[in-house]
């Protein structure tokens, strides 16, 4: 008799435990579902990480040629004005407080580059190469040019390309010279890696001039509309349909993200990505959320 009572009590306790476990299980699922819904966001996956979009600046048409001054956390760029007197306008955006200004002293400015070691900002325009002082807002002409400057890149000197001839030049120690390695080819955009190999693009695609063996490699047939580096010197480029990273050791191209109508891109110190799009200037920042 006592044995039967014992088994009855044990069975009831077991049923109660199972019932409790089931309730806890479904409660956990419900909580996880709610949390996932709360964390759901509008974003894209970049390099395996979810990024959400933040619009930093609107009303700038086709923002091109991004360069970041990492010391002041300022983005320099140009945009289209569609006016007869001035087709392009140079501007800059404080990435901390979103304060926006234009460089009114330079007409038809299109290109920019930053010497990160010395904190010098270079701007390029229809008439020449300028140095820009962010504190005083003054632009000083360093060298006059007969062609419009299309793009700039700083690496132990200021490299730039011209339009419409698509020639590559180097401004260093107050002197301008053609880039010897690219004298016999067109270069719309130009960049250098840590080993000073030269990357350039034209209507035929993206190429690498290997400094050690003087060979030229065709890396991609994509249309390239911008080239840049991050704070660690890693190279990136944009095409009308995405952002790509250049692997300078393997000579390969890795797609980071597919986006439509990308005009320019730059990488912030924390890894967030700035893009010039039809919306204006947007920031894609890492976030813990779900599509």
C-alpha positions in Angstrom: 0.0 0.0 0.0 2.7 2.4 1.0 4.6 1.4 -2.2 1.6 2.3 -4.3 1.2 5.7 -2.6 4.9 6.3 -3.2 4.7 5.7 -6.9 1.6 7.8 -7.2 3.3 10.8 -5.6 6.4 10.2 -7.7 4.4 10.1 -10.9 2.5 13.3 -10.0 5.8 15.1 -9.3 7.2 13.9 -12.6 4.1 15.2 -14.5 4.4 18.5 -12.7 8.1 18.8 -13.7 7.4 18.0 -17.3 4.5 20.5 -17.4 6.8 23.2 -15.9 9.6 22.4 -18.4 7.2 22.7 -21.3 5.9 26.1 -20.0 9.5 27.3 -19.6 10.5 26.1 -23.1 7.6 27.9 -24.8 8.2 31.0 -22.8 11.8 31.1 -23.9 10.8 30.8 -27.5 8.3 33.6 -27.2 10.9 35.8 -25.5 13.4 35.1 -28.2 10.8 35.8 -30.9 10.0 39.2 -29.3 13.7 40.1 -29.0 14.4 39.1 -32.6 11.5 41.3 -33.7 12.7 44.2 -31.7 16.2 43.8 -33.2 15.0 43.5 -36.7 16.3 46.4 -38.9 16.7 47.7 -42.4 20.3 46.8 -43.3 22.8 45.0 -45.5 25.4 42.4 -44.9 29.0 43.7 -45.5 31.9 41.3 -45.1 29.8 38.9 -43.1 28.5 41.5 -40.6 25.1 43.2 -40.5 25.2 47.0 -41.1 22.4 49.4 -40.7 22.0 52.6 -42.7 22.3 56.1 -41.4 21.7 59.1 -43.8 24.3 61.7 -43.0 23.7 64.3 -45.7 21.0 64.8 -48.3 20.6 67.3 -51.2 24.0 66.6 -52.6 23.7 65.1 -56.1 26.1 62.3 -57.1 28.7 62.7 -54.2 32.0 61.6 -55.6 35.7 61.3 -54.6 35.6 60.6 -50.9 38.6 61.2 -48.6 38.7 61.2 -44.8 40.9 63.3 -42.6 41.2 60.9 -39.7 42.6 63.5 -37.4 39.6 65.8 -37.5 37.1 63.0 -38.6 36.1 65.1 -41.6 34.9 63.8 -45.0 35.9 65.7 -48.1 34.0 65.1 -51.3 32.5 66.8 -54.4 29.0 66.8 -55.9 27.3 67.9 -59.0 25.7 71.3 -59.2 24.2 71.3 -62.7 24.9 75.0 -63.2 26.5 76.7 -66.2 29.1 78.6 -64.2 30.1 75.7 -62.0 29.6 72.0 -62.7 31.1 70.6 -59.5 31.4 71.8 -55.9 33.9 70.7 -53.3 32.5 70.2 -49.8 33.3 68.7 -46.4 31.2 67.0 -43.7 32.1 66.6 -40.0 31.4 63.0 -39.3 30.8 63.6 -35.6 28.2 66.4 -35.7 27.2 66.3 -39.4 28.2 69.9 -39.9 28.3 70.6 -43.7 30.3 73.3 -45.5 31.4 74.0 -49.1 34.8 75.2 -50.3 33.6 78.4 -51.9 37.1 79.6 -52.8 37.6 76.9 -55.4 35.6 76.8 -58.5 34.8 73.5 -60.2 36.6 71.5 -57.5 36.3 67.7 -57.9 39.2 65.9 -56.2 40.6 65.5 -52.7 43.3 63.7 -50.8 44.8 63.8 -47.3 48.3 63.3 -46.0 47.4 61.6 -42.8 50.9 61.8 -41.2 51.1 65.6 -41.5 47.3 66.4 -41.5 47.4 68.2 -44.8 44.4 68.3 -47.0 44.8 68.6 -50.8 42.1 69.6 -53.2 42.0 69.5 -57.0 40.0 71.6 -59.4 39.9 72.8 -62.9 42.8 75.2 -62.5 45.2 73.4 -60.2 46.3 71.8 -56.9 45.3 73.5 -53.6 46.1 73.1 -50.0 43.1 73.6 -47.7 43.3 74.7 -44.1 40.3 73.4 -42.2 40.7 75.8 -39.3 40.9 79.0 -41.3 38.8 77.7 -44.3 41.4 79.0 -46.6 42.5 77.4 -49.9 46.0 78.2 -51.3 47.0 77.4 -54.8 50.1 75.2 -54.8 50.5 74.5 -58.6 48.6 75.5 -61.7 47.5 72.8 -64.2 46.4 73.1 -67.8 43.9 70.2 -67.4 41.1 69.5 -64.9 42.1 67.3 -62.0 39.9 64.3 -61.7 41.1 62.3 -58.8 43.8 62.5 -56.1 45.6 60.0 -53.9 48.4 60.6 -51.3 51.2 58.2 -50.8 54.6 59.8 -50.0 53.6 62.5 -52.5 50.4 63.6 -54.2 49.3 61.5 -57.1 46.5 62.8 -59.3 44.8 62.1 -62.7 43.6 64.6 -65.2 40.6 65.0 -67.4 40.0 64.6 -70.4 43.5 63.2 -71.2 43.5 60.7 -68.3 47.2 61.2 -67.5 48.8 60.4 -64.1 51.0 63.0 -62.3 52.9 63.2 -59.1 53.2 66.5 -57.1 56.1 66.3 -54.7 58.4 69.0 -53.2 56.7 71.7 -55.2 57.3 69.9 -58.6 54.9 68.2 -60.9 56.0 65.2 -63.0 54.3 62.5 -65.0 54.1 59.2 -63.3 56.8 57.3 -65.3 55.2 53.9 -65.0 52.0 55.1 -66.5 53.2 57.3 -69.3 52.1 54.9 -72.0 48.6 54.3 -70.7 45.5 56.1 -69.6 44.7 56.5 -65.9 41.3 57.9 -64.8 41.9 56.8 -61.2 45.1 56.0 -59.3 46.1 54.5 -56.0 49.1 52.8 -54.3 49.4 50.0 -51.8 51.9 49.7 -48.9 54.6 48.3 -51.3 54.0 51.3 -53.7 52.5 49.1 -56.4 50.3 51.3 -58.6 46.7 50.6 -59.2 44.9 52.5 -62.0 41.7 52.3 -63.9 40.3 53.4 -67.2 37.5 52.4 -69.5 39.1 49.0 -70.0 39.0 48.1 -66.3 41.2 48.0 -63.2 45.0 47.3 -63.4 48.0 46.8 -61.2 51.5 47.9 -62.0 53.8 45.6 -60.0 56.8 47.7 -59.0 59.2 44.8 -58.4 58.8 43.0 -61.8 57.3 45.9 -63.8 54.4 43.7 -64.9 50.9 44.9 -65.5 48.0 42.8 -64.3 44.3 43.1 -65.3 42.5 42.7 -62.0 38.9 43.5 -63.1 36.8 44.5 -66.0 34.4 46.4 -63.8 33.7 50.1 -64.3 35.6 51.8 -61.4 34.3 55.1 -60.2 36.3 55.5 -57.0 39.4 54.1 -55.2 40.3 54.6 -51.6 42.1 53.1 -48.6 41.1 52.5 -45.0 43.1 53.7 -42.0 45.3 50.6 -42.3 46.2 51.2 -46.0 43.9 48.5 -47.4 42.6 49.3 -50.9 39.0 49.5 -51.9 37.1 50.5 -55.0 33.5 51.2 -56.0 31.6 50.4 -59.1 28.0 51.4 -60.0 26.8 48.2 -58.4 28.9 47.7 -55.2 32.0 48.0 -53.1 35.0 45.8 -53.5 38.2 45.1 -51.6 41.6 44.6 -53.4 43.7 41.8 -52.0 47.2 43.1 -52.9 48.9 39.9 -52.0 46.7 37.5 -54.0 45.9 40.0 -56.7 42.2 39.2 -56.3 39.0 41.2 -55.9 36.5 40.5 -53.1 33.0 42.0 -53.2 32.0 43.5 -49.9 28.4 44.4 -50.7 26.0 44.8 -53.6 24.5 48.3 -53.8 23.0 50.2 -56.7 24.3 53.5 -57.9 27.4 53.8 -55.7 29.4 56.9 -56.6 32.1 56.8 -53.9 33.1 55.1 -50.7 35.4 55.5 -47.7 36.1 53.5 -44.6 36.0 55.1 -41.2 38.4 54.2 -38.4 35.9 52.0 -36.7 35.2 50.1 -39.9 31.9 51.8 -40.7 31.5 52.4 -44.4 30.5 55.8 -46.0 28.9 55.7 -49.4 27.9 58.3 -52.0 24.5 57.3 -53.4 21.4 58.8 -54.9 20.2 59.4 -51.3 23.3 61.5 -50.6 25.9 60.5 -48.1 25.1 57.4 -46.0 26.9 55.5 -43.3 26.6 51.8 -43.0 27.5 50.9 -39.4 27.8 47.5 -37.7 24.8 46.6 -35.7 23.3 43.5 -34.0 20.1 43.1 -35.8 18.3 40.7 -38.2 17.0 41.2 -41.7 
